[in-house]
Amino acid sequence: MSGLWDAFGVGLLAQSSLLLAGVVVCWIRFSSRVVGLLAGFGAGALIAAIAFDLLPEAGTLSGWQLTLGMLAGVAIFLAGDRIVEKRFGDRGEGGAMGIVVGSVVDGVPESVIIGIQIASGNPVGAAFIGAVWVSNVPQAIAPSAELAKNGWSAWRLGRLWALVVLACGVAAAAGYAVTELTGTATGAWMAAIAAGGLLAMLTDSLIPFAYERGKDLAGAATVLGFCLALGGS
């Protein structure tokens, strides 16, 4: 039972920066250009995560399985994004919430993988947790700054990101429990789903968001984020 709680705790810890960065915008104001550069930096870090973390994790899948898993991730992101657009529109709050949906599509499968690794006896290194924690910061600041500009309070932002972090903790515990019960679970399918959903979110939401606000320097921020994340990997 302690292992289950360990997985839950590690899942919360790895994603906790989403909550911290998501509410800090209510006290530290970022210009639109800085928000764009942070979004670009986050996009670069996520591209590196897809290429050097998620796809290798999905390496045991065949080509058609990888494609199917990634398309499932795309479908999950698009379904969530459509719900958000109906509620908030496709710009302003809606665009920011699309990035939040991407954070869920990224964080939940990633947390399942963490739970599987713990149950399999594979240690989750501090470097990996630190990389996840840091990469989440710009991913949370970018949409939260936009939502705060549209009148969201610290309490409302906190509730939003707390739900995301809690979902990730539960996902890590679920990954642990399934592995303990079956003894055969792997993170390959979860990695493929996360990779597909993230690629869709980057194209539809985060990169356009970054360029709209960061202008020509958004590309440089993206390259910087990619290189720093690559170094961490």
CYANA upper distance limits for C-alpha pairs under 8 A (distance plus 0.5 A):
  1 MET  CA      5 TRP  CA      7.17
  2 SER  CA      6 ASP  CA      6.56
  3 GLY  CA      7 ALA  CA      6.67
  3 GLY  CA    118 ILE  CA      8.12
  3 GLY  CA    119 ALA  CA      7.78
  3 GLY  CA    176 TYR  CA      8.25
  4 LEU  CA      8 PHE  CA      6.78
  4 LEU  CA    173 ALA  CA      5.94
  4 LEU  CA    176 TYR  CA      6.70
  4 LEU  CA    177 ALA  CA      7.23
  5 TRP  CA      9 GLY  CA      6.53
  5 TRP  CA    173 ALA  CA      7.44
  6 ASP  CA     10 VAL  CA      6.61
  7 ALA  CA     11 GLY  CA      6.53
  7 ALA  CA    114 ILE  CA      7.65
  7 ALA  CA    115 GLY  CA      5.69
  7 ALA  CA    118 ILE  CA      7.12
  7 ALA  CA    169 GLY  CA      7.94
  7 ALA  CA    172 ALA  CA      5.96
  7 ALA  CA    173 ALA  CA      5.68
  7 ALA  CA    176 TYR  CA      7.07
  8 PHE  CA     12 LEU  CA      6.78
  8 PHE  CA    115 GLY  CA      8.20
  8 PHE  CA    169 GLY  CA      5.07
  8 PHE  CA    170 VAL  CA      6.50
  8 PHE  CA    171 ALA  CA      8.21
  8 PHE  CA    172 ALA  CA      5.98
  8 PHE  CA    173 ALA  CA      5.28
  9 GLY  CA     13 LEU  CA      6.57
  9 GLY  CA    169 GLY  CA      7.01
 10 VAL  CA     14 ALA  CA      6.53
 10 VAL  CA    114 ILE  CA      8.31
 10 VAL  CA    169 GLY  CA      7.81
 10 VAL  CA    172 ALA  CA      8.21
 11 GLY  CA     15 GLN  CA      6.99
 11 GLY  CA    111 SER  CA      5.99
 11 GLY  CA    114 ILE  CA      7.47
 11 GLY  CA    115 GLY  CA      8.10
 11 GLY  CA    165 VAL  CA      8.47
 11 GLY  CA    168 CYS  CA      6.27
 11 GLY  CA    169 GLY  CA      4.82
 11 GLY  CA    170 VAL  CA      8.14
 11 GLY  CA    171 ALA  CA      8.09
 11 GLY  CA    172 ALA  CA      5.83
 11 GLY  CA    173 ALA  CA      8.27
 12 LEU  CA     16 SER  CA      6.21
 12 LEU  CA    165 VAL  CA      6.35
 12 LEU  CA    166 LEU  CA      7.03
 12 LEU  CA    168 CYS  CA      6.89
 12 LEU  CA    169 GLY  CA      5.15
 13 LEU  CA     17 SER  CA      8.42
 13 LEU  CA    129 ILE  CA      8.43
 13 LEU  CA    133 TRP  CA      8.42
 14 ALA  CA    129 ILE  CA      5.85
 14 ALA  CA    130 GLY  CA      7.82
 14 ALA  CA    132 VAL  CA      6.58
 14 ALA  CA    133 TRP  CA      5.82
 15 GLN  CA     19 LEU  CA      8.31
 15 GLN  CA    107 GLY  CA      7.67
 15 GLN  CA    132 VAL  CA      7.68
 15 GLN  CA    133 TRP  CA      6.48
 15 GLN  CA    136 ASN  CA      7.64
 15 GLN  CA    165 VAL  CA      6.18
 15 GLN  CA    168 CYS  CA      7.61
 16 SER  CA     20 LEU  CA      7.11
 16 SER  CA    133 TRP  CA      7.62
 16 SER  CA    165 VAL  CA      6.62
 17 SER  CA     21 ALA  CA      6.23
 17 SER  CA     22 GLY  CA      8.39
 17 SER  CA    133 TRP  CA      6.10
 17 SER  CA    134 VAL  CA      7.74
 17 SER  CA    136 ASN  CA      6.67
 17 SER  CA    137 VAL  CA      6.40
 18 LEU  CA     22 GLY  CA      6.16
 18 LEU  CA    133 TRP  CA      8.45
 18 LEU  CA    136 ASN  CA      6.26
 18 LEU  CA    137 VAL  CA      6.59
 18 LEU  CA    139 GLN  CA      8.10
 18 LEU  CA    140 ALA  CA      5.80
 18 LEU  CA    161 TRP  CA      6.76
 18 LEU  CA    165 VAL  CA      7.65
 19 LEU  CA     23 VAL  CA      6.92
 19 LEU  CA    140 ALA  CA      8.19
 19 LEU  CA    158 GLY  CA      6.80
 19 LEU  CA    161 TRP  CA      5.42
 19 LEU  CA    162 ALA  CA      6.38
 19 LEU  CA    165 VAL  CA      7.60
 20 LEU  CA     24 VAL  CA      6.78
 21 ALA  CA     25 VAL  CA      7.62
 21 ALA  CA    137 VAL  CA      6.01
 21 ALA  CA    138 PRO  CA      8.19
 21 ALA  CA    140 ALA  CA      6.31
 21 ALA  CA    141 ILE  CA      6.04
 22 GLY  CA    137 VAL  CA      8.45
 22 GLY  CA    140 ALA  CA      5.61
 22 GLY  CA    141 ILE  CA      5.93
 22 GLY  CA    144 SER  CA      5.90
 22 GLY  CA    145 ALA  CA      8.46
 22 GLY  CA    157 LEU  CA      7.03
 22 GLY  CA    158 GLY  CA      7.45
 22 GLY  CA    161 TRP  CA      7.15
 23 VAL  CA     27 TRP  CA      8.41
 23 VAL  CA    144 SER  CA      7.77
 23 VAL  CA    154 ALA  CA      6.03
 23 VAL  CA    157 LEU  CA      6.51
 23 VAL  CA    158 GLY  CA      6.40
 24 VAL  CA     28 ILE  CA      6.53
 24 VAL  CA    141 ILE  CA      8.40
 25 VAL  CA     29 ARG  CA      6.27
 25 VAL  CA     30 PHE  CA      7.70
 25 VAL  CA    141 ILE  CA      7.23
 25 VAL  CA    144 SER  CA      7.20
 25 VAL  CA    145 ALA  CA      6.12
 25 VAL  CA    148 ALA  CA      7.67
 26 CYS  CA    145 ALA  CA      8.30
 26 CYS  CA    148 ALA  CA      7.10
 26 CYS  CA    153 SER  CA      7.75
 26 CYS  CA    154 ALA  CA      6.39
 29 ARG  CA    145 ALA  CA      8.29
 30 PHE  CA     34 VAL  CA      6.52
 30 PHE  CA     35 VAL  CA      6.69
 30 PHE  CA    145 ALA  CA      7.65
 31 SER  CA     35 VAL  CA      6.76
 32 SER  CA     36 GLY  CA      6.73
 32 SER  CA    213 ARG  CA      6.09
 32 SER  CA    214 GLY  CA      7.82
 33 ARG  CA     37 LEU  CA      6.78
 33 ARG  CA    213 ARG  CA      5.54
 33 ARG  CA    214 GLY  CA      5.06
 33 ARG  CA    215 LYS  CA      8.03
 34 VAL  CA     38 LEU  CA      6.62
 34 VAL  CA    213 ARG  CA      8.33
 34 VAL  CA    214 GLY  CA      7.20
 35 VAL  CA     39 ALA  CA      6.63
 35 VAL  CA    141 ILE  CA      7.76
 35 VAL  CA    142 ALA  CA      5.77
 35 VAL  CA    145 ALA  CA      7.67
 35 VAL  CA    210 ALA  CA      8.01
 35 VAL  CA    213 ARG  CA      7.41
 35 VAL  CA    214 GLY  CA      7.67
 36 GLY  CA     40 GLY  CA      6.66
 36 GLY  CA    142 ALA  CA      7.51
 36 GLY  CA    209 PHE  CA      7.18
 36 GLY  CA    210 ALA  CA      4.64
 36 GLY  CA    211 TYR  CA      6.98
 36 GLY  CA    212 GLU  CA      7.61
 36 GLY  CA    213 ARG  CA      4.95
 36 GLY  CA    214 GLY  CA      4.53
 36 GLY  CA    215 LYS  CA      8.12
 36 GLY  CA    218 ALA  CA      7.02
 37 LEU  CA     41 PHE  CA      6.60
 37 LEU  CA    210 ALA  CA      6.75
 37 LEU  CA    213 ARG  CA      8.08
 37 LEU  CA    214 GLY  CA      5.58
 37 LEU  CA    217 LEU  CA      7.49
 37 LEU  CA    218 ALA  CA      5.73
 37 LEU  CA    221 ALA  CA      6.16
 37 LEU  CA    222 THR  CA      8.37
 38 LEU  CA     42 GLY  CA      6.62
 38 LEU  CA    138 PRO  CA      5.62
 38 LEU  CA    139 GLN  CA      8.20
 38 LEU  CA    141 ILE  CA      8.04
 38 LEU  CA    142 ALA  CA      6.93
 38 LEU  CA    210 ALA  CA      8.09
 38 LEU  CA    221 ALA  CA      7.80
 39 ALA  CA     43 ALA  CA      6.61
 39 ALA  CA    138 PRO  CA      6.35
 39 ALA  CA    139 GLN  CA      6.83
 39 ALA  CA    141 ILE  CA      8.46
 39 ALA  CA    142 ALA  CA      5.95
 39 ALA  CA    206 LEU  CA      6.92
 39 ALA  CA    207 ILE  CA      7.78
 39 ALA  CA    209 PHE  CA      7.69
 39 ALA  CA    210 ALA  CA      5.53
 39 ALA  CA    218 ALA  CA      8.44
 40 GLY  CA     44 GLY  CA      6.82
 40 GLY  CA    206 LEU  CA      8.01
 40 GLY  CA    207 ILE  CA      6.91
 40 GLY  CA    210 ALA  CA      5.57
 40 GLY  CA    211 TYR  CA      7.98
 40 GLY  CA    214 GLY  CA      8.20
 40 GLY  CA    218 ALA  CA      5.66
 40 GLY  CA    219 GLY  CA      7.20
 40 GLY  CA    220 ALA  CA      8.45
 40 GLY  CA    221 ALA  CA      5.70
 40 GLY  CA    222 THR  CA      4.99
 40 GLY  CA    225 GLY  CA      7.98
 41 PHE  CA     45 ALA  CA      6.85
 41 PHE  CA    138 PRO  CA      7.48
 41 PHE  CA    218 ALA  CA      8.25
 41 PHE  CA    221 ALA  CA      5.22
 41 PHE  CA    222 THR  CA      5.00
 41 PHE  CA    223 VAL  CA      7.82
 41 PHE  CA    224 LEU  CA      6.90
 41 PHE  CA    225 GLY  CA      4.80
 41 PHE  CA    226 PHE  CA      7.86
 42 GLY  CA     46 LEU  CA      6.65
 42 GLY  CA    135 SER  CA      6.80
 42 GLY  CA    136 ASN  CA      7.95
 42 GLY  CA    137 VAL  CA      8.36
 42 GLY  CA    138 PRO  CA      5.73
 42 GLY  CA    139 GLN  CA      5.95
 42 GLY  CA    222 THR  CA      7.55
 42 GLY  CA    225 GLY  CA      6.69
 43 ALA  CA     47 ILE  CA      6.71
 43 ALA  CA    139 GLN  CA      8.34
 43 ALA  CA    202 LEU  CA      7.09
 43 ALA  CA    206 LEU  CA      7.08
 43 ALA  CA    207 ILE  CA      7.01
 43 ALA  CA    222 THR  CA      6.39
 43 ALA  CA    225 GLY  CA      7.67
 43 ALA  CA    226 PHE  CA      8.27
 44 GLY  CA     48 ALA  CA      6.90
 44 GLY  CA    221 ALA  CA      7.97
 44 GLY  CA    222 THR  CA      4.70
 44 GLY  CA    223 VAL  CA      6.30
 44 GLY  CA    224 LEU  CA      7.48
 44 GLY  CA    225 GLY  CA      5.00
 44 GLY  CA    226 PHE  CA      4.57
 44 GLY  CA    227 CYS  CA      8.25
 44 GLY  CA    229 ALA  CA      8.35
 45 ALA  CA     49 ALA  CA      6.72
 45 ALA  CA    135 SER  CA      6.80
 45 ALA  CA    222 THR  CA      7.97
 45 ALA  CA    225 GLY  CA      5.19
 45 ALA  CA    226 PHE  CA      5.07
 45 ALA  CA    227 CYS  CA      8.19
 45 ALA  CA    228 LEU  CA      7.83
 45 ALA  CA    229 ALA  CA      5.64
 45 ALA  CA    230 LEU  CA      8.24
 46 LEU  CA     50 ILE  CA      6.65
 46 LEU  CA    135 SER  CA      8.03
 46 LEU  CA    198 LEU  CA      8.11
 46 LEU  CA    226 PHE  CA      7.94
 47 ILE  CA     51 ALA  CA      6.75
 47 ILE  CA    199 LEU  CA      8.33
 47 ILE  CA    226 PHE  CA      7.10
 48 ALA  CA     52 PHE  CA      6.31
 48 ALA  CA     53 ASP  CA      8.07
 48 ALA  CA    226 PHE  CA      5.88
 48 ALA  CA    227 CYS  CA      8.33
 48 ALA  CA    229 ALA  CA      6.62
 48 ALA  CA    230 LEU  CA      6.40
 49 ALA  CA     53 ASP  CA      5.50
 49 ALA  CA     54 LEU  CA      6.74
 49 ALA  CA    229 ALA  CA      7.77
 49 ALA  CA    230 LEU  CA      8.40
 50 ILE  CA     54 LEU  CA      5.36
 50 ILE  CA     55 LEU  CA      6.46
 50 ILE  CA    195 ALA  CA      6.02
 50 ILE  CA    198 LEU  CA      8.30
 51 ALA  CA     55 LEU  CA      6.19
 51 ALA  CA     56 PRO  CA      8.04
 52 PHE  CA     56 PRO  CA      6.75
 52 PHE  CA    230 LEU  CA      8.12
 52 PHE  CA    233 SER  CA      7.58
 53 ASP  CA     57 GLU  CA      6.70
 53 ASP  CA    233 SER  CA      8.03
 54 LEU  CA     58 ALA  CA      6.78
 54 LEU  CA    191 ALA  CA      5.46
 54 LEU  CA    192 ALA  CA      7.31
 54 LEU  CA    194 ALA  CA      7.94
 54 LEU  CA    195 ALA  CA      6.68
 55 LEU  CA     59 GLY  CA      6.66
 55 LEU  CA    191 ALA  CA      7.22
 55 LEU  CA    192 ALA  CA      7.21
 55 LEU  CA    195 ALA  CA      7.58
 57 GLU  CA    187 GLY  CA      7.24
 57 GLU  CA    188 ALA  CA      6.02
 57 GLU  CA    191 ALA  CA      6.62
 58 ALA  CA     66 LEU  CA      7.57
 58 ALA  CA    187 GLY  CA      7.59
 58 ALA  CA    188 ALA  CA      4.42
 58 ALA  CA    189 TRP  CA      6.90
 58 ALA  CA    190 MET  CA      8.39
 58 ALA  CA    191 ALA  CA      6.04
 58 ALA  CA    192 ALA  CA      6.25
 59 GLY  CA    188 ALA  CA      7.42
 60 THR  CA    188 ALA  CA      7.10
 61 LEU  CA     65 GLN  CA      6.10
 61 LEU  CA     66 LEU  CA      6.19
 61 LEU  CA    188 ALA  CA      7.21
 61 LEU  CA    189 TRP  CA      8.18
 62 SER  CA     66 LEU  CA      6.62
 63 GLY  CA     67 THR  CA      6.74
 64 TRP  CA     68 LEU  CA      6.54
 65 GLN  CA     69 GLY  CA      6.56
 66 LEU  CA     70 MET  CA      6.60
 66 LEU  CA    189 TRP  CA      8.06
 66 LEU  CA    192 ALA  CA      6.40
 67 THR  CA     71 LEU  CA      6.56
 67 THR  CA    192 ALA  CA      8.36
 68 LEU  CA     72 ALA  CA      6.65
 69 GLY  CA     73 GLY  CA      6.92
 69 GLY  CA    189 TRP  CA      6.53
 69 GLY  CA    190 MET  CA      8.27
 69 GLY  CA    192 ALA  CA      5.48
 69 GLY  CA    193 ILE  CA      5.40
 69 GLY  CA    196 GLY  CA      7.78
 70 MET  CA     74 VAL  CA      6.84
 70 MET  CA    192 ALA  CA      5.47
 70 MET  CA    193 ILE  CA      5.24
 70 MET  CA    194 ALA  CA      7.70
 70 MET  CA    195 ALA  CA      6.62
 70 MET  CA    196 GLY  CA      4.34
 70 MET  CA    197 GLY  CA      7.34
 71 LEU  CA     75 ALA  CA      6.66
 71 LEU  CA    193 ILE  CA      7.76
 71 LEU  CA    196 GLY  CA      6.46
 71 LEU  CA    197 GLY  CA      8.29
 72 ALA  CA     76 ILE  CA      6.73
 72 ALA  CA    193 ILE  CA      6.41
 72 ALA  CA    196 GLY  CA      7.74
 72 ALA  CA    197 GLY  CA      8.24
 73 GLY  CA     77 PHE  CA      6.72
 73 GLY  CA    105 VAL  CA      7.72
 73 GLY  CA    192 ALA  CA      7.88
 73 GLY  CA    193 ILE  CA      4.62
 73 GLY  CA    194 ALA  CA      6.37
 73 GLY  CA    195 ALA  CA      7.59
 73 GLY  CA    196 GLY  CA      5.22
 73 GLY  CA    197 GLY  CA      4.61
 73 GLY  CA    198 LEU  CA      8.23
 74 VAL  CA     78 LEU  CA      6.56
 74 VAL  CA    193 ILE  CA      8.10
 74 VAL  CA    196 GLY  CA      5.75
 74 VAL  CA    197 GLY  CA      4.93
 74 VAL  CA    198 LEU  CA      8.31
 74 VAL  CA    199 LEU  CA      8.31
 74 VAL  CA    200 ALA  CA      6.29
 75 ALA  CA     79 ALA  CA      6.53
 75 ALA  CA    197 GLY  CA      8.03
 76 ILE  CA     80 GLY  CA      6.75
 76 ILE  CA    105 VAL  CA      7.90
 76 ILE  CA    197 GLY  CA      7.42
 77 PHE  CA     81 ASP  CA      6.47
 77 PHE  CA    101 VAL  CA      7.14
 77 PHE  CA    102 GLY  CA      6.99
 77 PHE  CA    105 VAL  CA      7.02
 77 PHE  CA    197 GLY  CA      5.94
 77 PHE  CA    200 ALA  CA      7.68
 77 PHE  CA    201 MET  CA      7.50
 78 LEU  CA     82 ARG  CA      6.53
 78 LEU  CA    200 ALA  CA      8.44
 79 ALA  CA     83 ILE  CA      6.94
 80 GLY  CA     84 VAL  CA      6.80
 80 GLY  CA     98 GLY  CA      8.30
 80 GLY  CA    101 VAL  CA      6.77
 81 ASP  CA     85 GLU  CA      6.63
 81 ASP  CA     97 MET  CA      8.31
 81 ASP  CA     98 GLY  CA      5.90
 81 ASP  CA    101 VAL  CA      7.14
 82 ARG  CA     86 LYS  CA      6.76
 83 ILE  CA     87 ARG  CA      6.92
 84 VAL  CA     88 PHE  CA      6.32
 84 VAL  CA     89 GLY  CA      7.67
 84 VAL  CA     94 GLY  CA      6.54
 84 VAL  CA     97 MET  CA      7.00
 84 VAL  CA     98 GLY  CA      7.25
 85 GLU  CA     89 GLY  CA      4.82
 85 GLU  CA     90 ASP  CA      5.52
 85 GLU  CA     94 GLY  CA      5.93
 85 GLU  CA     95 GLY  CA      8.46
 87 ARG  CA     94 GLY  CA      8.15
 88 PHE  CA     93 GLU  CA      6.32
 88 PHE  CA     94 GLY  CA      5.14
 89 GLY  CA     93 GLU  CA      7.61
 89 GLY  CA     94 GLY  CA      5.36
 89 GLY  CA     95 GLY  CA      8.24
 90 ASP  CA     94 GLY  CA      5.17
 90 ASP  CA     95 GLY  CA      6.02
 91 ARG  CA     95 GLY  CA      5.18
 91 ARG  CA     96 ALA  CA      8.17
 92 GLY  CA     96 ALA  CA      6.85
 92 GLY  CA    146 GLU  CA      7.28
 92 GLY  CA    147 LEU  CA      8.12
 92 GLY  CA    150 ASN  CA      8.13
 93 GLU  CA     97 MET  CA      6.54
 93 GLU  CA    146 GLU  CA      7.27
 93 GLU  CA    147 LEU  CA      6.20
 93 GLU  CA    150 ASN  CA      7.40
 94 GLY  CA     98 GLY  CA      6.69
 95 GLY  CA     99 ILE  CA      7.36
 95 GLY  CA    143 PRO  CA      8.38
 95 GLY  CA    205 SER  CA      6.87
 95 GLY  CA    209 PHE  CA      8.02
 96 ALA  CA    100 VAL  CA      7.16
 96 ALA  CA    142 ALA  CA      8.09
 96 ALA  CA    143 PRO  CA      4.82
 96 ALA  CA    144 SER  CA      7.72
 96 ALA  CA    146 GLU  CA      6.86
 96 ALA  CA    147 LEU  CA      7.25
 96 ALA  CA    205 SER  CA      8.30
 97 MET  CA    101 VAL  CA      6.74
 97 MET  CA    143 PRO  CA      7.23
 98 GLY  CA    102 GLY  CA      6.88
 98 GLY  CA    201 MET  CA      7.88
 98 GLY  CA    205 SER  CA      6.66
 99 ILE  CA    103 SER  CA      6.83
 99 ILE  CA    139 GLN  CA      8.10
 99 ILE  CA    143 PRO  CA      6.91
 99 ILE  CA    201 MET  CA      7.22
 99 ILE  CA    205 SER  CA      6.49
 99 ILE  CA    206 LEU  CA      6.61
100 VAL  CA    104 VAL  CA      7.01
100 VAL  CA    140 ALA  CA      8.00
100 VAL  CA    143 PRO  CA      7.49
101 VAL  CA    105 VAL  CA      6.81
102 GLY  CA    106 ASP  CA      6.54
102 GLY  CA    197 GLY  CA      7.31
102 GLY  CA    198 LEU  CA      6.61
102 GLY  CA    201 MET  CA      6.01
103 SER  CA    107 GLY  CA      6.23
103 SER  CA    139 GLN  CA      7.88
103 SER  CA    164 VAL  CA      8.47
104 VAL  CA    108 VAL  CA      6.25
104 VAL  CA    164 VAL  CA      6.81
104 VAL  CA    168 CYS  CA      8.42
105 VAL  CA    109 PRO  CA      7.35
105 VAL  CA    193 ILE  CA      8.43
105 VAL  CA    194 ALA  CA      6.35
105 VAL  CA    197 GLY  CA      6.44
105 VAL  CA    198 LEU  CA      7.45
106 ASP  CA    110 GLU  CA      6.69
106 ASP  CA    194 ALA  CA      5.56
106 ASP  CA    195 ALA  CA      8.08
106 ASP  CA    197 GLY  CA      7.58
106 ASP  CA    198 LEU  CA      6.74
107 GLY  CA    111 SER  CA      6.45
107 GLY  CA    168 CYS  CA      6.49
107 GLY  CA    194 ALA  CA      8.46
108 VAL  CA    112 VAL  CA      6.79
108 VAL  CA    167 ALA  CA      7.26
108 VAL  CA    168 CYS  CA      5.34
108 VAL  CA    171 ALA  CA      6.27
108 VAL  CA    172 ALA  CA      8.23
109 PRO  CA    113 ILE  CA      6.81
109 PRO  CA    171 ALA  CA      7.81
109 PRO  CA    190 MET  CA      5.43
109 PRO  CA    191 ALA  CA      6.96
109 PRO  CA    193 ILE  CA      7.72
109 PRO  CA    194 ALA  CA      6.36
110 GLU  CA    114 ILE  CA      6.95
110 GLU  CA    190 MET  CA      7.62
110 GLU  CA    191 ALA  CA      7.36
110 GLU  CA    194 ALA  CA      7.63
111 SER  CA    115 GLY  CA      6.82
111 SER  CA    168 CYS  CA      6.03
111 SER  CA    169 GLY  CA      7.39
111 SER  CA    171 ALA  CA      6.14
111 SER  CA    172 ALA  CA      5.01
111 SER  CA    175 GLY  CA      8.15
112 VAL  CA    116 ILE  CA      6.75
112 VAL  CA    168 CYS  CA      8.30
112 VAL  CA    171 ALA  CA      5.56
112 VAL  CA    172 ALA  CA      4.91
112 VAL  CA    173 ALA  CA      7.86
112 VAL  CA    174 ALA  CA      7.16
112 VAL  CA    175 GLY  CA      4.94
112 VAL  CA    176 TYR  CA      7.94
112 VAL  CA    187 GLY  CA      7.68
112 VAL  CA    190 MET  CA      7.65
113 ILE  CA    117 GLN  CA      6.65
113 ILE  CA    172 ALA  CA      7.54
113 ILE  CA    175 GLY  CA      7.05
113 ILE  CA    186 THR  CA      8.00
113 ILE  CA    187 GLY  CA      5.36
113 ILE  CA    190 MET  CA      7.38
113 ILE  CA    191 ALA  CA      7.99
114 ILE  CA    118 ILE  CA      6.80
114 ILE  CA    124 VAL  CA      7.53
114 ILE  CA    172 ALA  CA      6.40
114 ILE  CA    175 GLY  CA      7.90
114 ILE  CA    176 TYR  CA      8.50
115 GLY  CA    119 ALA  CA      6.73
115 GLY  CA    171 ALA  CA      8.10
115 GLY  CA    172 ALA  CA      4.77
115 GLY  CA    173 ALA  CA      6.28
115 GLY  CA    174 ALA  CA      7.52
115 GLY  CA    175 GLY  CA      5.04
115 GLY  CA    176 TYR  CA      4.74
115 GLY  CA    177 ALA  CA      8.40
116 ILE  CA    120 SER  CA      6.54
116 ILE  CA    172 ALA  CA      8.06
116 ILE  CA    175 GLY  CA      5.49
116 ILE  CA    176 TYR  CA      5.44
116 ILE  CA    178 VAL  CA      8.41
116 ILE  CA    179 THR  CA      6.39
116 ILE  CA    185 ALA  CA      7.43
116 ILE  CA    186 THR  CA      7.04
116 ILE  CA    187 GLY  CA      7.17
117 GLN  CA    121 GLY  CA      6.81
117 GLN  CA    122 ASN  CA      5.53
117 GLN  CA    123 PRO  CA      7.32
117 GLN  CA    124 VAL  CA      7.44
117 GLN  CA    176 TYR  CA      8.24
118 ILE  CA    122 ASN  CA      6.16
118 ILE  CA    123 PRO  CA      6.69
118 ILE  CA    124 VAL  CA      7.38
118 ILE  CA    176 TYR  CA      7.22
119 ALA  CA    176 TYR  CA      5.65
119 ALA  CA    177 ALA  CA      8.28
119 ALA  CA    179 THR  CA      6.65
119 ALA  CA    180 GLU  CA      6.76
120 SER  CA    179 THR  CA      7.78
124 VAL  CA    128 PHE  CA      7.36
124 VAL  CA    129 ILE  CA      7.80
125 GLY  CA    129 ILE  CA      7.00
126 ALA  CA    130 GLY  CA      6.42
127 ALA  CA    131 ALA  CA      6.58
127 ALA  CA    232 GLY  CA      8.13
128 PHE  CA    132 VAL  CA      6.78
128 PHE  CA    233 SER  CA      8.40
129 ILE  CA    133 TRP  CA      6.55
130 GLY  CA    134 VAL  CA      6.57
131 ALA  CA    135 SER  CA      6.52
131 ALA  CA    229 ALA  CA      7.90
131 ALA  CA    232 GLY  CA      7.09
131 ALA  CA    233 SER  CA      8.49
132 VAL  CA    136 ASN  CA      6.73
133 TRP  CA    137 VAL  CA      7.50
135 SER  CA    139 GLN  CA      7.48
135 SER  CA    229 ALA  CA      8.30
136 ASN  CA    140 ALA  CA      6.64
137 VAL  CA    141 ILE  CA      6.65
138 PRO  CA    142 ALA  CA      6.42
139 GLN  CA    143 PRO  CA      7.83
140 ALA  CA    144 SER  CA      6.57
141 ILE  CA    145 ALA  CA      6.34
142 ALA  CA    146 GLU  CA      7.28
143 PRO  CA    147 LEU  CA      6.71
144 SER  CA    148 ALA  CA      6.45
144 SER  CA    157 LEU  CA      7.61
145 ALA  CA    149 LYS  CA      6.68
146 GLU  CA    150 ASN  CA      6.93
147 LEU  CA    151 GLY  CA      7.11
147 LEU  CA    152 TRP  CA      6.07
148 ALA  CA    152 TRP  CA      5.07
148 ALA  CA    153 SER  CA      6.98
148 ALA  CA    154 ALA  CA      8.43
148 ALA  CA    157 LEU  CA      8.45
152 TRP  CA    156 ARG  CA      6.60
152 TRP  CA    157 LEU  CA      6.99
153 SER  CA    157 LEU  CA      6.71
154 ALA  CA    158 GLY  CA      6.34
155 TRP  CA    159 ARG  CA      6.68
156 ARG  CA    160 LEU  CA      6.82
157 LEU  CA    161 TRP  CA      6.79
158 GLY  CA    162 ALA  CA      6.29
159 ARG  CA    163 LEU  CA      6.69
160 LEU  CA    164 VAL  CA      7.15
161 TRP  CA    165 VAL  CA      6.67
162 ALA  CA    166 LEU  CA      6.47
163 LEU  CA    167 ALA  CA      6.54
164 VAL  CA    168 CYS  CA      6.88
165 VAL  CA    169 GLY  CA      6.85
166 LEU  CA    170 VAL  CA      6.74
167 ALA  CA    171 ALA  CA      6.57
168 CYS  CA    172 ALA  CA      6.71
169 GLY  CA    173 ALA  CA      6.88
170 VAL  CA    174 ALA  CA      6.59
171 ALA  CA    175 GLY  CA      6.63
172 ALA  CA    176 TYR  CA      6.81
173 ALA  CA    177 ALA  CA      6.65
174 ALA  CA    178 VAL  CA      6.59
175 GLY  CA    179 THR  CA      6.72
176 TYR  CA    180 GLU  CA      6.68
177 ALA  CA    181 LEU  CA      6.67
178 VAL  CA    182 THR  CA      6.51
178 VAL  CA    183 GLY  CA      8.26
178 VAL  CA    185 ALA  CA      7.32
179 THR  CA    183 GLY  CA      5.47
179 THR  CA    184 THR  CA      6.71
179 THR  CA    185 ALA  CA      5.47
179 THR  CA    186 THR  CA      8.26
187 GLY  CA    191 ALA  CA      6.49
188 ALA  CA    192 ALA  CA      6.80
189 TRP  CA    193 ILE  CA      6.71
190 MET  CA    194 ALA  CA      6.64
191 ALA  CA    195 ALA  CA      6.56
192 ALA  CA    196 GLY  CA      6.73
193 ILE  CA    197 GLY  CA      6.67
194 ALA  CA    198 LEU  CA      6.46
195 ALA  CA    199 LEU  CA      6.67
196 GLY  CA    200 ALA  CA      6.82
197 GLY  CA    201 MET  CA      6.66
198 LEU  CA    202 LEU  CA      6.49
199 LEU  CA    203 THR  CA      6.78
200 ALA  CA    204 ASP  CA      6.52
201 MET  CA    205 SER  CA      5.81
201 MET  CA    206 LEU  CA      6.89
202 LEU  CA    206 LEU  CA      5.32
202 LEU  CA    207 ILE  CA      5.95
203 THR  CA    207 ILE  CA      6.51
203 THR  CA    208 PRO  CA      7.66
204 ASP  CA    208 PRO  CA      7.38
205 SER  CA    209 PHE  CA      6.44
206 LEU  CA    210 ALA  CA      6.53
207 ILE  CA    211 TYR  CA      6.69
208 PRO  CA    212 GLU  CA      6.49
209 PHE  CA    213 ARG  CA      6.96
210 ALA  CA    214 GLY  CA      6.00
210 ALA  CA    215 LYS  CA      7.97
210 ALA  CA    218 ALA  CA      6.39
211 TYR  CA    215 LYS  CA      5.29
211 TYR  CA    216 ASP  CA      7.43
211 TYR  CA    217 LEU  CA      8.50
211 TYR  CA    218 ALA  CA      5.93
211 TYR  CA    219 GLY  CA      8.13
214 GLY  CA    218 ALA  CA      5.36
216 ASP  CA    220 ALA  CA      8.29
217 LEU  CA    221 ALA  CA      6.83
218 ALA  CA    222 THR  CA      6.67
219 GLY  CA    223 VAL  CA      6.82
220 ALA  CA    224 LEU  CA      6.70
221 ALA  CA    225 GLY  CA      6.62
222 THR  CA    226 PHE  CA      6.65
223 VAL  CA    227 CYS  CA      6.64
224 LEU  CA    228 LEU  CA      6.65
225 GLY  CA    229 ALA  CA      6.54
226 PHE  CA    230 LEU  CA      6.48
227 CYS  CA    231 GLY  CA      6.69
228 LEU  CA    232 GLY  CA      6.85
229 ALA  CA    233 SER  CA      6.70
